[in-house]
Amino acid sequence: MTGDHIVQSYDEELEHLNNSIIEMGGLTEVQIESAIQALVARDPDLAYRIIEDDDRIDALNYEIDNQAMRMLALRQPMALDLRNVVAALKISAELERIADYGTNMARRAIPLAESSPIRPIHVIPRMGQLVMTMLKNALDAYVSHDAEKAVSVWHADEEVDEIYVSLFRELLTYMMEDARRITPCTHVLFIAKNIERIGDHVTNICETIYFLVNGTRLRAERTRTTRSDRLLTDIGMKE
């Protein structure tokens, strides 16, 4: 990740910053994977542990911010070194937000464990596995400075979006069939939205990696919908 500088401590600081991002990424992966497990296994005890573990990720994010700001102030990095530091700041913020979504999912897994199982929930593990794979591959791309891999992960988010829209429609039908299902289905819907948003944050990480490696914005083409288009699609008024 780093080059050879005249001051050895500079290289060590850059390496330490990189390792902190990798550690934070690993903790975030565990947070999301555990949240999905708590939901599927209907395990409220695991869900409570996930909520408590979020503090570790928040603390590491704070530490990375301090490391990066100290390097900017004292080392005044340029070119690739500057992009390394700025990328660490941006990626740590994305990881912290992803971990927050994992915590939100765990909170909703607790009441779901106390209600009767609902059929549409079977889609959640598939969505979760997709974003977990995206996150792992994005972190691998960060470690290896692989812009091409980052672009590939960026495109993979399309499938997550498609599954989310399909699940929304299924849940809506399921709730209309029996009003007693509204509360658990609402929890599942929010969990699905959390996973969809995780995918969005992973694409942000990929864009940062691309800029880190190339020094330019990622301009790959991908079909995107506006917020209004997505809302209309969600409620079945737009195809």
PyMOL commands that set and color helices and strands:
alter all, ss='L'
color gray80, all
select helices_A, chain A and resi 8-41+44-74+79-113+119-144+147-177+179-214+227-234
alter helices_A, ss='H'
color red, helices_A
deselect
rebuild
show_as cartoon
